[in-house]
Amino acid sequence: MLCRWLIFLTCLSASLSAAATECCGKGAQNKRARAPRATSPEQTLRDARLLAIQKVILKQLGYRRPPNVTRSQVSEAEKKKMLRLYEMSLEETSESRESVEHEELSTAKTFHSFPATDELPQEVSAEDWDNGLHKVRLYFQPDFPQIHHRHRHLRVANAKLKLYKSEIFPENLVKSTDGLVTLSFYQLLEPPRTGKTTLKRLIESRTTSVLQTGWEKIDVTATVQSWMTSPEKNYGIEVVCDHEPLNDVITFYGTNRDRDSEVRRPDETDDLDVLVPRLIVLTQEVRSPLRERRSSETEDCLVGDGETRCCRYPLYVNFTEIGWGDWIVAPEGFNAFYCDGSCPYRYKSANTHSLIKSTLHHLNPASPQPCCVAKRLSPLSVLNYDDSDTPQLVVTPLNDIVVDQCACT
């Protein structure tokens, strides 16, 4: 029996070594082949978590696969410029996280609706604002009330950009074979200039169909919040269609006067003004009480430390190790964390509902028990190459990717 076991291990080791050699021969000539290692259940689960994070990141970016950066022509000057933008994004993310941790909401939300305007941003000429074949630019002038109280200020609770696809032309598609195109939405961070690269930040990339008309609704909360904080830096939003001529395949109502005059309104819409590009914004007064910052690190656990109850565990994602170091320039990696463990009676209840659920399970074990999940998450900014024919550097916010706190719910 022992002999058979030794033969099996020898064959397994030889197979793994051959697979590693084949892999290195195909795409990792510059890396030294690693010796095969035994895979524990913990390592298998960790690899599965990393794979899940990779899939979520690609989905948020709107990419089907990692970009091929060999076609990129980004200069060193452009790279330095984008690194500065990335550092600015880190500061904004940090401020936003502190706002969520420390601010206490004190009033009901107020609704605002701002249609796109024909006026141009300051310092921008009509020639520089020209949309071009692959993109359309939108400018809004949100007007918010002033708060005259030193302990209160206004914040954007939620903001959506609404665009109506009033006309579609699938017959004009150049590369798409399934009627789907990728739309990328950018916040312009400086006045656009003809013939020059405009500094901009990716808000979201998404896939949409050109086989049917309908609404596109994009979360622009962070963008509108930045305009509220610094109105003079409002240079509008740019919509880009990757790999296809946008104006040949889609018309957003209110962005092409010639085509708008011929558009028939949807059956449920009496007023065509409803179809104009529009920002729907909810604002809220907040106050910032003085409170000590709670350190979530004191609540963290380590695998194997004996803790079985709900806790936050570290999970570091190294972009180079997962093969993404070529197209994600910064950061080198990040700690995503994850939640795991049991939820005993009345332990770390996230809210009143989860407390009731815990009590019900205590009284009747047949009822569902609370689960250990993320109670609070935060975004991560990355500097990465996009998925265009000639990949460009962009700063992308990955939403709700870092676990800040775990609880039972």
N, C-alpha and C positions, 0 to 999 in steps of 0.2 A: 504493500500500500504506500509506504514511504517513497519507494522508488518511483511509482507512478506519479506521485505528487511532485517529485523533483523534476521529472521529465516534462510535466505540464508547465511548471514555472519556467523551465528553460525555453520551451517553445513560445510561451507568452512573451517572455523578455525579448526573444529574437524577433517576434512579429512587431512588437512596439518599436524596437530599434530600427527595423526596416521601414516602418511607416514614418518615423521621425526623419530618417535619411531621405526618403522620397519627398517629404514636405519641404525640407531644406533645399533640396535640389531644384524644386519648382519655383519657390518664391522667397527664400530666406538664405541666399548664398552668403550674405554678410553676417549671419548670426551663427554662433556655435551651437550645434545640436545638443539638446539637453538629455541627460539620462532619464529613462522612463521612471516614473514614480508610481507608487501604489496609490490608488484613489480611494479615499475614505468616504463614508456617507456624508460627512460634513463638507469635504471638498467638492463632492458631486453637487450638493445643494448650493454651495457657494458659486460654482460655475453656472448653475442654472439661474441663480439670481443675477449674475453679471450678464448672462445672455438676455434675460428679460429686460434689464436696463438698456442694453444696446438696442433692442427692438423698439422700446419706448422712445428713445432719443431719435432714432431714424424716423419714426412715425411723427413725432413733433416737428421735425424739420421738413417733413413731406418728401423724404428721399426713400426710394425703393432699395437702394444699396449705397454704401459709402462712395463719395465722389472720387473720380479719377483725377488726381492733381497733376499728373504728368503734362497735361495740356495748359496748365496755368502759366500766366505771364506777369504775375505780380512782381513789381519792382521792390527793392529794399526800402525805398522812400515810402511807398504805399504801405508796406508791411509795418514800418515804424508808425505811420499815421494811424493805422488800424489798431496797433497795440495801445496807443494813447486812448483811442476810443474805448477799447476793452477795459482799460484801467478806470475810465470814467464810469463805465457801466457797473464795475464792481462797487464803486462808491455809492451809486444810486441803489443797487441791490441791498447793500448794507443798511442804508438809511431806511429803505422800505421795510426791511425785516425788523428794525428797531421800532418803527411806527406800529407794526402789527403787534409787537410784544408789549408796548407801553401805552398805547392810546386806548382810551375807553370811549366807546361810542355813546353819545348823549342825546341825540335828536333823531327824528325820523328822516328818511331819505327824501330828497327833493328831485323831481324829474325835470330834465332839460332836453330840448330837441334843437339841434343846430344843423340847418341845411348847408350844403356846399355853396360857396359863393363864387361869383365870376371875378371878384377882385383878386389881385396877386399879392403874395407875401412881400414884405418890405425888402428892398434891395434886389428885387427880381424883375427882369424885363419880360415882355411878352415873348420875345425870341428865345430867351433862356428857358421859359416855362413850356415851350413846345413839347407836346407829349411824345411824338415819335411813333413808330410802328408797333413796338413791342410793349409800350407802357402808356398809362394815363395818370395824370397828377390831379390831386384833389386838395382844395384849400378850404378850411373852416375857420370861423372866427368865434370861438366859444366865449360867451360873456357871462361871467359868474359874479354873484353878489359879493360885496366886501364885508368881512367880519371885523367889527370894531371892538374886539375884546382880546386882551393880551394873553389870556389863558385858553382861548379857543381859536380854531382856524378851520377852514373848509378843506375837505379831502374828496377825491373821486372814489366813490364806493364801487362803481362799475361804469364802463363805457363800451358801447358797441358801435361799429361802423356798419351801416346797412347799404348794400348796393343791389340794385335790381337788374338782372340779366334780361333785358327787354327784347333783344334780338340775338340769334345765334346763327352761325354759318359753318356747319360741320364740313361742307364741301370745300372749304378753304384751308382745312387742316393740312399741314405739311408733313409732320412726322407722326402724329398720333394716329393709331389704328383702331383704338377702342372708344374714341370720342371724349377722352379725358385729357385735360390739360392741367398744368401746375401753375397756380397763381401765387406770387410772392408779394407781400405787403410790407412796405418800408416806411419808416419815419425819416423824413429829410432833416438832417442836422445842420445844414448850411445852405445858403442860397445856391440853387443850381446854376451852372455856367455852361454854355454851349462849348462842346469839345473838351470839357474837363470832367474828371471823375468827381461825383458828388458824394460827400460823406453822408452815410445813411445807416440806419439800424433796422435789421430785420424784425418785424413784428410777428409775422406768421407766414408759413407756406402751407398751401392746401391744394388738394386735387378737386377739380370741379368738372362737371359734364357740359359739353356744348351741344348735347342732344335735346336739351329741354331748357326753357326759360325758368326763372325763379330767383329767389333771394340768396345773397351771400351775406352772412353776418360774422363780423370779425371782432374779437376782443381787443380793444385798444385802450384799456384802462391805464396802463403805464404811460402810454404816449400822451393821453389827455392830461394826466397828472403832471407830467413834465411841462406841458403848455400852461397849466394853471400856475405852476411855480415860477416859470420863466416865459411869459407871453411873448417876449421879443425873440425867442428862439423857435417860434412856430413857423415852419417853412412848408408845412403840408405833408401829405401822404402820397406815396407813389405805388401804383399797382403795376406789376410786371408779369407778363406771361412768358414762362420759360419755354424755349424751343419753338414757340409758335408766334406769329404776328397777332398780337392781342386785338387790334382794331379791325382785323380781317375776320376774326372768328367769333368775337363777342362784342356786343354794345351794352354798356351800362347806361341805363336811362339817366339823362341829365348831363352826359359827358360828350354827346355828339348832337348838336342842334339839328343838323340836316336829317339825321335818322329819327330823332325824337318826334319830329312832326308827322311821321308816317306810322308811328307805333300805335297799335290798338291796346287800350288798357285791359288789364286782367278783369275778369267778370266781377270779382268781388270788390274792385276798386273804382270808386266814383270820382275821386280827386287825383289827378295825375301828379300833383305836388307831393303826394305820399311816396312816389317812386323815385324822387330826386335823392341822390346820395346824401346821407344824413348821419349825424352823430346823435346817439341816444345815450344820455349821461345821467347817472344818479349820483348826487353829491350828498354829503353829510357833515354836519358840524361835529368836531371832536374836541376833547380837552385832553391834555397830557398831564396826568397826575404824577407827582414825584413818588416813585416806588423803586425799590431795589431791584436790580436786574437778577433774575433767577438764572443760575447756570445749569443748563441741561446736562452738562458733562457729568455732574455729580449723580445723575440718575442712570448713567450708562452702565452696561454690563459687558462682560467678555465671555465668549464661548468657553465652557468648561469651568466657570467659576462657581458652579453650584446653584446659581439662581434659576429657578424654573418658572417664576411668575413673569407677567408681562413686563418687558424691558426693551430699551433701545440698544442695538448692537452695531458696532462699526462694520462698514463694508466699503473698502477703498477701491475705487475704480481707476486703474492706471491706463490711460489711453494708449500708451506705447505697448503695454503688455497685451492688450486686446486687439492690437493691429491697427489702431486708429491714429497713431502718432503723426502720420503724414498729412492728414487733412484737418485735424483739430490742433491748432497751434498753441492755444492756451485755454485753460490751465493744463499742466501735465497730467492732472488727475483730480479727483475729488472724493470726499467721504459721503457716500449716499445714505449710509445707515439703513437699518431695517428693524421692524418690530417683531418680537417673538415671545412666546411664553403663555402660560395659563392665566385665567382671570378668576381667582377665588372670590368668594362672597365679599362684595363692597370694596374690591381692590381697584384703585385707579379708575374709578368711573368717570367717563368723559363728560357726561351730562346727566340730567335727571332721568331721561329715558333709559340710559344704560344702567343706572342705579335700580330702576324698577325692574329691568330685565334680570339683573343679578339677584335681586330679592325674590323674584318669581322663580328663578332656577333653584334658589336655596329652599324655597317652600315646596317646589315641585320639580325634582331633578329631571323629569321627562321633558320639560320646556328647554328651549335653546339657551346655552350659556353665552355670556358676552365674549367677544373675540378681541384679541390684542391687535390693534391697528394704529396707523399714524393719525395722531390728533391734529398736528400742525406740520405743514410742509413749507419749504421755501424754494425759490428759483435758483438757477445757476446760470451765469453768463459764460459763454464760450466764444472764442475767436476761431472761426472755422472757414474752410473753403466751401463755396456753394456748389450746386449741382448743374451749373450752366455749362455750355459748350467750352467756354474758356473760363474755368473756375476763378471766382473772385473771393477775396476775403470779406467776411461779414461777421458782425457781432450778433449772436443769437441768444435770446433768453430761453432757457429750458424751464418750463413752468413745473412747480410742485415736484421737483426731482430729488430734493434733499429732505430727509425726515428730521424734523426738529424735536418732536415730542411724540411719545407713544402713550396710548390709553386703552382702556377696555370699553367697547361699545357694542 
